[in-house]
Amino acid sequence: MKGPGIAPILRMPNGIMNVFEINPLVDPRWDGLAATHARGSVFHSRGWIEALHRTYGYTPVALTSSAPGEDLKNAILFCRVESWLTGRRLVSLPFSDHCDPLVDRFEDLKLFEAALDQQIRDRRMRYAEIRPHSSFLNPGEFFHSHGSFCFHELDLSPGADALFRGFHKDSTQRRIRKAEREGLQVEEGRSDSLRDQFYQLLLLTRRRHGLPPQPRAWFGNLIDCLGESLTIRVASKDGQPAAAILTLRFGETVTYKYGCSDPQYSNLGATQLLFWRTIQESCSKGMKRFDLGRSDSDNPGLVTFKDRWGAERLTLTYLRHPMPRDSIRGRGWGAPMMRFFCAHAPDRLLSGAGDLFYRHVG
């Protein structure tokens, strides 16, 4: 892929503004925009983008009106996904709960819409999908709504003690205290041992959900690419892993991305203890927000779990152009055949299924 000095992909007739395509992995301006823009998140970070590229082979691209040599003042980030199963498309971004356009002006957004429309037609893509966090981008004549999710975010500014008092007394406070009474041990970091414990719990959890696990290489690449911005926390009872979570840190936000557990320890409050330790540490480091991630609207158990931390519940609406007539979505794997396979396949075969299929459903 060409670097930041490529020609415009869309040239306006009046010559006032053009749209350029850049590679965020090689353009030296990218980190500055991602870190300073008000809508920047960990999903805009070079580490997250590099992990997607290494694991799934997706090509990262960003559209901008900033010419080579100028400061990068705006961009919409995508990955090109090319799959014989789900088709050729642009996604912003695969396996990311949200990824706002880093755009402030409405006229810039309209310019990018024209460039996207041209790219879709020239490259014969099925669609472009954007997963906005803010309401800056809404369904309209160009983008169409394609699925809504619940999203929770906890304001950390009151401090850990005040936040604890706002947790649900039975489902959250008491479970944290029970985990402490039971003597659960929490270890955190990025070691091979913690990654292995996390992945074994992930296998158990994905079996219960009737889904294959994400590729093991994905988590290794996340650790390599994000470094100290990533933390795995594992809670154990008498040396046996009971629950684990993986969080990401970017700017003043800590993001919960993955969680898993062993059901035989479900009554010990291990997951609640891990969230509480994350909140305590985040507050002590001056973090301002705890992004609890998206939840399917038809998963009331997970939505309620996040509600009980006192987090604000919002709606994420994913957008597409054009709206495809058909869609292959990951939740289709919940069909009886897939559930049967996940329940009975050996660990190695189940893990291999994730390696094979996930690159098609980003």
ABEGO torsion letter per residue (X at the ends): XBBAABBBABBBAAGABBBBBBBAAABAAAAAAAAABAABBAAABAAAAAAAAAAAGBBBBBBBABBBGBBBABBBBBBBBBBAAAEBBBBOBBGBABBBBBBABAAAAAAAAAAAAAAAAAAGBABBBBBBABAABBBBAABBBBEBBBBBBBBAAAEAAAAAAABBAAAAAAAAAAAAAAGBBBBBEABAAAAAAAAAAAAAAAAAAGBBBBBAAAAAAAAAAAEAABBBBBBBBGGBBABBBBBBBBEABBBBABBBBBAAAAAAGAAAAAAAAAAAAAAAAGBABBBAEBBBAABAAAAAAAAAAGBBBBBBBBBBOBBBABBBBAAAAABAAAAAAAAABBAAAAAAAAAAAAAAAX
